[in-house]
Amino acid sequence: MALFKKRTVGKPGEWYYCLEHKKVEEGPECPAKDRFGPYATREEATHAMELARERNLEWENDPRWHDAPRGGDSTG
């Protein structure tokens, strides 16, 4: 018995960005591993890659996520 049912029909109003086909789709048309979402609007889904780039840049520059020791130089 499957633990999760595969949704083959999307819900109206759920928007996704398909990474495989590089397109916006209403409801999940492609597998979850190939998409970002859901987004509330088609417009939001259109900008999914831009949002992902912005979030990645924020994460890369967030000092809380770096393993560098606090308190200065550790070569002492």
NORJO-V430196 format. One record per helix or strand of 2 or more residues. SS is the DSSP state (helix for helix, strand for strand). FROM is the first residue (numbers start at 0). LEN is the number of residues. Records with the same first field share a line. If there is no record, write none. Layout:
# NORJO-V430196
SS->FROM-LEN, FROM-LEN
This chain:
# NORJO-V430196
strand->14-4, 22-4, 34-5
helix->31-3, 41-5, 47-13, 62-3
